[in-house]
């Protein structure tokens, strides 16, 4: 069993991993939100970013933007609670699945923050291809 399969096999481990990721990457959220013109987008989906401190910061900074998160099912549940506690549930959908199988389609931009480094090059290319396939012609990754 691989590491991520082991994490997703237990809701307690999934919650612990989400908390860990938030502690590491959460402080970067406001800097990312201020450093990119997200206000030029209508929709943004964050692929594989755990409970989504970064997306929450982006949505807080850009109130007209609608967001979405896509992650493994147990992690998506943690993210759903996290975003709801911050009053963002009305502006942020949470999708669950496996980015090696499919990625939700139709968003203006696809953000992959701190997930590609977990995979060998061929797997990373596969994730990027899934995102490109899901993206409309005007989309960005």
N, C-alpha and C positions, 0 to 999 in steps of 0.2 A: 504494500500500500504506500503510495506516495504521500508526501507531506500534506498537500492540499486535500487529498482524499481523507487523510487522517483528521485534519481540522474539521472538514464538513461533516464527518461522521458523528460528531457530538456537539449538540447545541451549546454546552458549556465551553468547550474549546473554541467554537465559532465566536462566541461573545468575548472570550478572553483575547482572541486574535484581533477582533475589531477594536477592542479597548487599547491593545498594544499599538496597533496601526495608528489610531487616533492620537496617541501620545507622541508618536514619532512624527507623523505628517500633519497633524492638526494645526500646529503653530504656523505652518507654511501657507495655510488657506488665505488669510487676509492679504499676504504679499502677492500670491497668485491672482487673487480677485482684483487687486489694484493694478497689477502689472500687464494685464492683457485686456483688449477692448471687448469684453464679453457683452457689453451693452449694445454692440452692433448685431448680436444674434437674437433670435427668438427662442431657440431651443438648444439645449446642451445636454448630452448624455455622458455620464462618467462611467467608464468601463472598468470593472474590477477594482474599485477603490474602497473596499471594506465598508465601514459605517458612514463614511463620507463627510468628514470634517471639512475637506477642501470644497466640495460642492456646496455645502451649507454656507461657507464663507462667501463663495461667489454669488449665491442667490441673495444673501443678505446685502451685499454690495450693489447688486444689480436687480432692483425690485421688479422690473418688467420681464426679466428672463424666466423662462420655465425650464425646469431641470428634470433629469431622470438619472437613476442609478441602475446599473446592471451588474449583478454579482451572483455567486452561488446561492442556492436557496437559504441555507441557515444564516449566511451573512446578510442576505437581503432582508431577512426578518429583523435582524439587529439594526440595520440601517433604517428600516421603516419606523421603528420606535424612536431612534435617534432624531430623524428628521421631523417626526411628529412632535416630539418634545420641544423642538425649536420653532414650532409654528409653520413649518414649511411643507406639510403634507398636501396642502391645496395647490402648491406650485411645483411639486416634485413627485413624479411617479417612481415606483420601485419595481423593477423587473428582476426575475430570477431565472437563471439558466447557466449554461456552460458556453463560454466564448469560443470554444473549439468546435461547437456545433452551429451556433447562430448568434447574431447580435440584433437587437431591436433596430428597426429601420426608420428612416425619415427625419432624423434630427439634423439641425444645421451644423453642429460640431460634435465630434467624438473626442473625448478626453481620456487618455490613458496615462494615469499618474502612478508611478511606482508599481507597475505590474509586469512590464515586459522583461525587466531584469531577472525575473524569476524563471525564465524559460530559455532554452537553447535557441539559437538563431532561427532554425526552421520552424519551431513552434511560435516564436515571436512574429515571424512573417505570416504564419497562418492566422494569428489573431488580427494582424493589420489587414490582411485580405478580407477577413470576415467584416471588419469595420468598413472597409472601402465598398464592399458589396452592399452593405446596408445603407450607405450614405446616398443622399440625392446628389445630383450633379453639382449643385452649389455648395455641398458639404465640405467640411474641413476636418482634418484629424491632427 
